[in-house]
Amino acid sequence: MDLRVIDKSDTELSLEIAGEDHTFMNVIKGALLETDGVTAATYDVNPEQSGGQTDPVLTIKTETDVDALDALEDGTDRVISKADAFTDAFESAA
């Protein structure tokens, strides 16, 4: 997975995530929206309305006391935790 930071401030982060589609983007967006201090998490994958961009762009906005990069780390940790819990449940059901 290739990431390219488009814009970064303390409370906002926009990054392009190469090679991903709605499946991954919905998962990470959902996890970010469950993260304390995140006020908005969105993504855009529409190249015609985005100046020709073809890879999704994730945008995170946070409260003033929460760094956007830290929020991204917390959100990705949440995704990993949920995936691990699903794997454990699946394996115990087999």
N, C-alpha and C positions, 0 to 999 in steps of 0.2 A: 504494500500500500504506500503510495507516494502522497505526501502532504506538502502543500505550498501555502504559506501564510500570505494572505492578501492584505489584511489590515489588522493591527494589534494595538490596543490601548489597555489600561488596567481593567476596564470593565466591559470591553468588547473585543471579540476575536472573530475574524472571518478567515476561513481557510478552504482551499480547494482540495478535495479528496479524490485522487485519480483512480479510475477503474471501478468505482462503486456505483450502485443504483439505489432505487427506492427501498429495497429490502434492508440494506445496512443503514441507510440514512434515517429511515423511520425508527429503527431500533436505537441509534445513538441519540436522535432528537428526543425520543420518549424518555430515555435515561437522563438526559440533561434536564428535561422539564421536571423530573422528580428530585433533582439535586438542589439542596439548600443554597439560597443566594442567587439562583439563576432566575432572571426575570423574563427572558425570551430565548428560545432556541428554534431556529428555522433552517431550512435548506432550499436551494433552488437548483433545478436540473434542466430548466428550459432554455436551450441554447438560442432559440430565435429571439427571446425577450431579454437575453442576458449578454448581448454583444458578441455572440458566437461561441461562448463558453460551452464546452461539452461535458466536463466533469462537474459533479455536484459541488456547490459552495455551501458550507455550513457556517452559520452566524450565531454567535452566543453573546448575550448581553447579561450582565450581572449587576447586583447591588453594589454600591460604592465600596463596601468593605470586603468584597469577594473578587479575587483576581480571576479573570476569564480563563486563563490557562489552568489554574488550579481546579476550576469548575469542570473543565474538559477532562482532566485527570480523574476527578471524582466520578464523572459520568461514565467514563470507559471502565473504571473499576466496578461500577454497578452492572454494566453489561457482562463483564467477565464473571461476576458473582452469580448472576441469573443463569448464564450459560452453564456454569459448573453445577448449580443446583438442578437444572434440567437434566444434565448428563447423569448425575447421581440418581435422580428419581427414575429415569429411563432404565438405567442399569439394574436398579433394585427391583423393577417391575418385570424384568425379563427372566 
